[in-house]
């Protein structure tokens, strides 16, 4: 099975290679972009990290991606996705947003509260 283009996380430090320890937060959602033997290279919006396959926890693909423009349905406000997070109890993604004026929104939003903007 190929890990490339899968989404997931590593949940323990022992699976993070030394060159990536300072760049990866345990449990952070990343996308696998390459694999070489037992090592996968993953990316979030800003960093590329090397992780061991044995620690990979695969998740479904998110509905929205980093820096994608969305509309908050209830407020009719346009923003962009800053952070993609996994809610462990609800087993679904939530998103942190930044408004067009650069202000970070403190509330987390779920996919059903957002709509893609073309």
C-alpha positions in Angstrom: 0.0 0.0 0.0 1.3 3.4 -0.9 1.1 6.2 1.7 1.5 9.0 -0.8 -1.5 11.4 -0.8 -2.9 10.0 2.4 -3.7 12.2 5.4 -2.9 11.4 8.9 -0.7 12.0 11.9 1.9 10.5 14.2 0.9 10.3 17.8 4.3 9.6 19.6 7.7 11.2 19.5 9.5 8.0 18.8 8.1 8.0 15.2 9.5 11.5 14.3 12.9 11.5 12.8 15.5 13.8 14.5 15.6 16.3 11.6 11.8 16.9 12.0 11.4 17.0 15.8 11.3 20.8 16.1 9.0 21.1 13.1 6.2 18.6 14.0 3.7 18.8 16.8 2.4 15.4 17.9 -1.0 14.7 16.4 -0.8 17.5 13.8 -2.6 16.7 10.6 -0.3 16.3 7.6 -0.4 14.9 4.1 2.1 12.3 2.9 3.9 13.5 -0.2 6.7 10.9 -0.6 7.9 7.6 0.8 11.2 5.9 0.9 11.5 2.5 2.6 10.3 2.9 6.2 10.2 6.8 6.0 7.4 9.0 4.8 7.8 12.7 4.0 4.7 14.7 5.0 3.7 18.3 4.7 1.5 20.7 6.4 0.9 24.3 5.2 4.4 25.5 6.2 6.7 22.5 6.9 7.9 19.3 5.5 8.7 16.5 8.0 10.1 13.0 7.9 8.2 10.3 9.9 8.4 6.6 10.4 5.6 4.6 8.6 5.1 2.4 11.7 3.7 5.4 13.6 1.4 6.7 10.9 -2.3 7.0 11.8 -4.3 7.5 8.6 -7.3 9.7 8.5 -9.8 10.7 5.9 -9.0 13.6 3.6 -10.2 16.9 5.0 -13.0 18.8 3.2 -10.8 22.0 3.1 -7.1 22.6 2.7 -4.6 25.1 4.1 -5.0 28.7 2.7 -8.2 27.7 0.9 -10.8 30.5 0.9 -14.1 29.7 2.6 -17.3 31.4 3.7 -18.6 31.1 7.2 -22.2 30.3 6.4 -23.8 31.7 9.6 -21.9 35.0 9.4 -21.5 35.4 5.7 -17.8 36.2 6.3 -15.0 35.1 3.9 -11.8 33.7 5.5 -9.0 31.3 4.7 -8.1 28.0 6.4 -5.1 28.4 8.7 -5.0 25.1 10.5 -6.6 21.7 10.0 -7.1 19.8 13.3 -8.6 16.5 14.2 -11.2 16.2 16.9 -10.4 12.8 18.5 -13.7 12.3 20.3 -15.9 13.4 17.3 -13.6 11.7 14.8 -13.8 14.7 12.3 -11.8 17.7 11.3 -12.2 21.2 12.5 -10.6 24.3 11.1 -9.0 27.5 12.4 -9.5 30.5 10.2 -8.0 33.9 9.4 -10.3 36.7 8.0 -9.3 38.6 4.9 -8.1 41.5 7.2 -5.6 39.1 8.8 -7.4 38.7 12.1 -7.4 35.1 13.5 -10.8 33.9 14.5 -10.9 32.2 18.0 -13.8 29.8 17.2 -13.2 26.5 15.6 -15.3 25.6 12.6 -16.5 22.3 11.3 -16.9 21.5 7.6 -20.7 21.8 7.8 -20.3 25.4 8.9 -18.2 26.4 5.9 -18.6 26.7 2.2 -15.8 26.9 -0.5 -15.3 30.2 -2.2 -14.3 30.2 -5.9 
